[in-house]
């Protein structure tokens, strides 16, 4: 029985301008995956739950210029718009991967410390993840 896939959920995201956010997941083995960067345009988002799936599952990417819908759960494949990120202050240095599909190959045993880094690359807008974040693991039978 091996790890098949990983889903990442951010609960109650609030931000005045979500395109300022870079969201990075780091696995116990040190695999660095950019979940979302420069998405959601300059429209405020409130009380949004974002669930990130592997690209293989063909969920849509987060919107680039349009608003991330507020007050609902939104399912996305991960994506980085704009310039590829290589460094986030306080986070491990890149390069960063943009695909959750590879995690089962690098982290077959998901036990350990997972880290989530959220960096706001502009100083004039505010936001937070009010409801924390979680991981869901699926296994082959």
Contact map, one row per residue, 1 for C-alpha under 8 A:
111000000000000000000000000000000000000000000000000000000000000000000000000000000000000000000000000000000000000000000000000000000000000000111
111100000000000000000000000000000000000000000000000000000000000000000000000000000000000000000000000000010001100000000000000000000000000000111
111110000000000000000000000000000000000000000000000000000000000000000000000000000000000000000000000000010011110000000000000000000000000011110
011111000000000000000000000000000000000000000000000000000000000000000000000000000000000000000000000000010000000000000000000000000000000011110
001111100000000000000000000000000000000000000000000001000000000000000000000000000000000000000000000110110000000000000000000000000000000011100
000111110000000000000000000000000000000000000000000011000000000000000000000000000000000000000000000100110000000000000000000000000000001111000
000011111000000000000000000000000000000000000000001111000000000000000000000000000000000000000000000000000000000000000000000000000000001110000
000001111100000000000000000000000000000000000000001110000000000000000000000000000000000000000000000000000000000000000000000000000000111100000
000000111110000000000000000000000000000000000000111100000000000000000000000000000000000000000000000000000000000000000000000000000000111000000
000000011111100000000000000000000000000000000000111000000000000000000000000000000000000000000000000000000000000000000000000000001011110000000
000000001111100000000000000000000000000000000011110000000000000000000000000000000000000000000000000000000000000000000000000000001111100000000
000000000111110000000000000000000000000000000111100000000000000000000000000000000000000000000000000000000000000000000000000000001111000000000
000000000111111000000000000000000000000000001111110000000000000000000000000000000000000000000000000000000000000000000000000000111110000000000
000000000001111100000000000000000000000000011111000000000000000000000000000000000000000000000000000000000000000000000000000000111100000000000
000000000000111111000000000000000000000000011100000000000000000000000000000000000000000000000000000000000000000000000000000011110000000000000
000000000000011111000000000000000000000001111000000000000000000000000000000000000000000000000000000000000000000000000000000011100000000000000
000000000000001111110000000000000000000111111000000000000000000000000000000000000000000000000000000000000000000000000000000011000000000000000
000000000000001111111000000000000000011111111000000000000000000000000000000000000000000000000000000000000000000000000000000000000000000000000
000000000000000011111000000000000000111111000000000000000000000100000000000000000000000000000000000000000000000000000000000000000000000000000
000000000000000011111100000000000000111000000000000000000000000000000000000000000000000000000000000000000000000000000001110000000000000000000
000000000000000001111110000000000001111000000000000000000000000000000000000000000000000000000000000000000000000000000111100000000000000000000
000000000000000000011111000000000111110000000000000000000000000000000000000000000000000000000000000000000000000000001111100000000000000000000
000000000000000000001111100000000111100000000000000000000000000000000000000000000000000000000000000000000000000000011110000000000000000000000
000000000000000000000111110000011111000000000000000000000000000000000000000000000000000000000000000000000000000000011100000000000000000000000
000000000000000000000011111000011110000000000000000000000000000000000000000000000000000000000000000000000000000001111000000000000000000000000
000000000000000000000001111101111000000000000000000000000000000000000000000000000000000000000000000000000000000001110000000000000000000000000
000000000000000000000000111111110000000000000000000000000000000000000000000000000000000000000000000000000010010011100000000000000000000000000
000000000000000000000000011111100000000000000000000000000000000000000000000000000000000000000000000000000010011111000000000000000000000000000
000000000000000000000000001111100000000000000000000000000000000000000000000000000000000000000000000000000110000000000000000000000000000000000
000000000000000000000000011111110000000000000000000000000000000000000000000000000000000000000000000000000000000000000000000000000000000000000
000000000000000000000000011111111000000000000000000000000000000000000000000000000000000000000000100000100100000000000000000000000000000000000
000000000000000000000001111001111100000000000000000000000000000000000000000000000000000000010111100000000000000000000000000000000000000000000
000000000000000000000001110000111110000000000000000000000000000000000000000000000000000000000001111100000000000000000000000000000000000000000
000000000000000000000111100000011111100000000000000000000000000000000000000001110000000000000001111000000000000000000000000000000000000000000
000000000000000000000111100000001111100000000000000100000000000000000000000001110000000000000000010000000000000000000000000000000000000000000
000000000000000000001111000000000111111000000000000000000000010000000000000001110000000000000000000000000000000000000000000000000000000000000
000000000000000000111110000000000111111000000000000000000000000000000000000000111000000000000000000000000000000000000000000000000000000000000
000000000000000001111100000000000001111110000000000000000000000100000000000000011100000000000000000000000000000000000000000000000000000000000
000000000000000001111000000000000001111110000000000000000000011110000000000000011000000000000000000000000000000000000000000000000000000000000
000000000000000011100000000000000000011111100000000000000000011111110000000000000000000000000000000000000000000000000000000000000000000000000
000000000000000011100000000000000000011111100000000000000000001111100000000000000000000000000000000000000000000000000000000000000000000000000
000000000000000111100000000000000000000111110000000000000000000010100000000000000000000000000000000000000000000000000000000000000000000000000
000000000000000111000000000000000000000111111000000000000000000001110000000000000000000000000000000000000000000000000000000000000000000000000
000000000000011111000000000000000000000001111100000000000000000000100000000000000000000000000000000000000000000000000000000000000000000000000
000000000000111111000000000000000000000000111111000000000000000000111100000000000000000000000000000000000000000000000000000000000000000000000
000000000001111000000000000000000000000000011111000000000000000000000110000000000000000000000000000000000000000000000000000000000000000000000
000000000011110000000000000000000000000000001111100000000000000000000111000000000000000000000000000000000000000000000000000000000000000000000
000000000011110000000000000000000000000000001111110000000000000000011111110000000000000000000000000000000000000000000000000000000000000000000
000000001111100000000000000000000000000000000011111000000000000000000011110000000000000000000000000000000000000000000000000000000000000000000
000000001110100000000000000000000000000000000001111100000000000000000000111100000000000000000000000000000000000000000000000000000000000000000
000000111100000000000000000000000000000000000000111110000000000000000000111100000000000000000000000000000000000000000000000000000000000000000
000000111000000000000000000000000010000000000000011111000000000000000000001111000000000000000000000000000000000000000000000000000000000000000
000001110000000000000000000000000000000000000000001111101010000000000000001111000000000000000000000100000000000000000000000000000000000000000
000011100000000000000000000000000000000000000000000111111100000000000000000011000000000000000000001110000000000000000000000000000000000000000
000000000000000000000000000000000000000000000000000011111110000000000000000011000000000000000000001110000000000000000000000000000000000000000
000000000000000000000000000000000000000000000000000001111100000000000000000000000000000000000000000010000000000000000000000000000000000000000
000000000000000000000000000000000000000000000000000011111110000000000000000010000000000000000000000000000000000000000000000000000000000000000
000000000000000000000000000000000000000000000000000001111111000000000000000010000000000000000000000000000000000000000000000000000000000000000
000000000000000000000000000000000000000000000000000010101111100000000000001110000000000000000000000000000000000000000000000000000000000000000
000000000000000000000000000000000000000000000000000000000111110000000000001110000000000000000000000000000000000000000000000000000000000000000
000000000000000000000000000000000000000000000000000000000011111000000000000111100000000000000000000000000000000000000000000000000000000000000
000000000000000000000000000000000001001100000000000000000001111100010000000111100000000000000000000000000000000000000000000000000000000000000
000000000000000000000000000000000000001110000000000000000000111111110000000000000000000000000000000000000000000000000000000000000000000000000
000000000000000000100000000000000000011110000000000000000000011111000000000000001000000000000000000000000000000000000000000000000000000000000
000000000000000000000000000000000000001111000000000000000000001111100000000000000000000000000000000000000000000000000000000000000000000000000
000000000000000000000000000000000000000110100000000000000000001111110000000000000000000000000000000000000000000000000000000000000000000000000
000000000000000000000000000000000000000111111000000000000000001011111000000000000000000000000000000000000000000000000000000000000000000000000
000000000000000000000000000000000000000100101001000000000000011001111100010000000000000000000000000000000000000000000000000000000000000000000
000000000000000000000000000000000000000000001001000000000000000000111111010000000000000000000000000000000000000000000000000000000000000000000
000000000000000000000000000000000000000000001111000000000000000000011111000000000000000000000000000000000000000000000000000000000000000000000
000000000000000000000000000000000000000000000111100000000000000000001111100000000000000000000000000000000000000000000000000000000000000000000
000000000000000000000000000000000000000000000011100000000000000000001111110000000000000000000000000000000000000000000000000000000000000000000
000000000000000000000000000000000000000000000001111000000000000000000011111000000000000000000000000000000000000000000000000000000000000000000
000000000000000000000000000000000000000000000001111000000000000000011001111100000000000000000000000000000000000000000000000000000000000000000
000000000000000000000000000000000000000000000000011110000011000000000000111110000000000000000000000000000000000000000000000000000000000000000
000000000000000000000000000000000000000000000000011110000011110000000000011111000000000000000000000000000000000000000000000000000000000000000
000000000000000000000000000000000000000000000000000111101111110000000000001111100000000000000000000000000000000000000000000000000000000000000
000000000000000000000000000000000111000000000000000111100000110000000000000111110000000000000000011100000000000000000000000000000000000000000
000000000000000000000000000000000111100000000000000000000000110000000000000011111000000000000000010000000000000000000000000000000000000000000
000000000000000000000000000000000111111000000000000000000000000000000000000001111111000000000000010000000000000000000000000000000000000000000
000000000000000000000000000000000000111000000000000000000000000100000000000000111111000000000000000000000000000000000000000000000000000000000
000000000000000000000000000000000000010000000000000000000000000000000000000000011111000000000000000000000000000000000000000000000000000000000
000000000000000000000000000000000000000000000000000000000000000000000000000000011111100000000000000000000000000000000000000000000000000000000
000000000000000000000000000000000000000000000000000000000000000000000000000000011111110000000000000000000000000000000000000000000000000000000
000000000000000000000000000000000000000000000000000000000000000000000000000000000011111100000111000000000000000000000000000000000000000000000
000000000000000000000000000000000000000000000000000000000000000000000000000000000001111100001111000000000000000000000000000000000000000000000
000000000000000000000000000000000000000000000000000000000000000000000000000000000000111110111110000000000000000000000000000000000000000000000
000000000000000000000000000000000000000000000000000000000000000000000000000000000000111111111000000000000000000000000010000000000000000000000
000000000000000000000000000000000000000000000000000000000000000000000000000000000000001111100000000000000000000000000010000000000000000000000
000000000000000000000000000000000000000000000000000000000000000000000000000000000000000111110000000000000000000000000000000000000000000000000
000000000000000000000000000000000000000000000000000000000000000000000000000000000000001111111000000000000000000000001000000000000000000000000
000000000000000000000000000000010000000000000000000000000000000000000000000000000000001101111100000000000000000000000000000000000000000000000
000000000000000000000000000000000000000000000000000000000000000000000000000000000000011100111111000000000000000000000000000000000000000000000
000000000000000000000000000000010000000000000000000000000000000000000000000000000000111000011111000000000000000000000000000000000000000000000
000000000000000000000000000000010000000000000000000000000000000000000000000000000000111000001111100000000000000000000000000000000000000000000
000000000000000000000000000000011100000000000000000000000000000000000000000000000000110000001111110000000000000000000000000000000000000000000
000000000000000000000000000000111100000000000000000000000000000000000000000000000000000000000011111000000000000000000000000000000000000000000
000000000000000000000000000000001110000000000000000000000000000000000000000001110000000000000001111100000000000000000000000000000000000000000
000000000000000000000000000000001100000000000000000001100000000000000000000001000000000000000000111111000000000000000000000000000000000000000
000011000000000000000000000000001000000000000000000011100000000000000000000001000000000000000000011111100000000000000000000000000000000000000
000010000000000000000000000000000000000000000000000001110000000000000000000000000000000000000000001111110000000000000000000000000000000000000
000000000000000000000000000000000000000000000000000000000000000000000000000000000000000000000000001111111100000000000000000000000000000000000
000011000000000000000000000000100000000000000000000000000000000000000000000000000000000000000000000111111111000000000000000000000000000000000
011111000000000000000000000000000000000000000000000000000000000000000000000000000000000000000000000011111111000000000000000000000000000000000
000000000000000000000000000000000000000000000000000000000000000000000000000000000000000000000000000001111111000000000000000000000000000000000
000000000000000000000000000010100000000000000000000000000000000000000000000000000000000000000000000001111111000000000000000000000000000000000
001000000000000000000000001110000000000000000000000000000000000000000000000000000000000000000000000000111111110000000000000000000000000000000
011000000000000000000000000000000000000000000000000000000000000000000000000000000000000000000000000000111111110000000000000000000000000000000
011000000000000000000000000000000000000000000000000000000000000000000000000000000000000000000000000000000011111000000000000000000000000000000
001000000000000000000000001100000000000000000000000000000000000000000000000000000000000000000000000000000011111100000000000000000000000000000
000000000000000000000000000100000000000000000000000000000000000000000000000000000000000000000000000000000000111110000000000000000000000000000
000000000000000000000000000100000000000000000000000000000000000000000000000000000000000000000000000000000000011111000000000000000000000000000
000000000000000000000000001100000000000000000000000000000000000000000000000000000000000000000000000000000000001111100000000000000000000000000
000000000000000000000000111100000000000000000000000000000000000000000000000000000000000000000000000000000000000111110000000000000000000000000
000000000000000000000000111000000000000000000000000000000000000000000000000000000000000000000000000000000000000011111000000000000000000000000
000000000000000000000011110000000000000000000000000000000000000000000000000000000000000000000000000000000000000001111100000000000000000000000
000000000000000000000111100000000000000000000000000000000000000000000000000000000000000000100000000000000000000000111110000000000000000000000
000000000000000000001111000000000000000000000000000000000000000000000000000000000000000000000000000000000000000000011111000000000000000000000
000000000000000000001110000000000000000000000000000000000000000000000000000000000000000110000000000000000000000000001111100000000000000000000
000000000000000000011100000000000000000000000000000000000000000000000000000000000000000000000000000000000000000000000111111000000000000000000
000000000000000000011100000000000000000000000000000000000000000000000000000000000000000000000000000000000000000000000011111000000000000000000
000000000000000000010000000000000000000000000000000000000000000000000000000000000000000000000000000000000000000000000001111110000000000000000
000000000000000000000000000000000000000000000000000000000000000000000000000000000000000000000000000000000000000000000001111111000000000000000
000000000000000000000000000000000000000000000000000000000000000000000000000000000000000000000000000000000000000000000000011111000000000000000
000000000000001110000000000000000000000000000000000000000000000000000000000000000000000000000000000000000000000000000000011111100000000000000
000000000000001110000000000000000000000000000000000000000000000000000000000000000000000000000000000000000000000000000000001111110000000000000
000000000000111100000000000000000000000000000000000000000000000000000000000000000000000000000000000000000000000000000000000011111000000000000
000000000000111000000000000000000000000000000000000000000000000000000000000000000000000000000000000000000000000000000000000001111100000000000
000000000111110000000000000000000000000000000000000000000000000000000000000000000000000000000000000000000000000000000000000000111111100000000
000000000011110000000000000000000000000000000000000000000000000000000000000000000000000000000000000000000000000000000000000000011111000000000
000000000111100000000000000000000000000000000000000000000000000000000000000000000000000000000000000000000000000000000000000000001111100000000
000000000111000000000000000000000000000000000000000000000000000000000000000000000000000000000000000000000000000000000000000000001111110000000
000000011110000000000000000000000000000000000000000000000000000000000000000000000000000000000000000000000000000000000000000000001011111000000
000000011100000000000000000000000000000000000000000000000000000000000000000000000000000000000000000000000000000000000000000000000001111100000
000001111000000000000000000000000000000000000000000000000000000000000000000000000000000000000000000000000000000000000000000000000000111110000
000001110000000000000000000000000000000000000000000000000000000000000000000000000000000000000000000000000000000000000000000000000000011111000
001111100000000000000000000000000000000000000000000000000000000000000000000000000000000000000000000000000000000000000000000000000000001111100
001111000000000000000000000000000000000000000000000000000000000000000000000000000000000000000000000000000000000000000000000000000000000111110
111110000000000000000000000000000000000000000000000000000000000000000000000000000000000000000000000000000000000000000000000000000000000011111
111100000000000000000000000000000000000000000000000000000000000000000000000000000000000000000000000000000000000000000000000000000000000001111
110000000000000000000000000000000000000000000000000000000000000000000000000000000000000000000000000000000000000000000000000000000000000000111
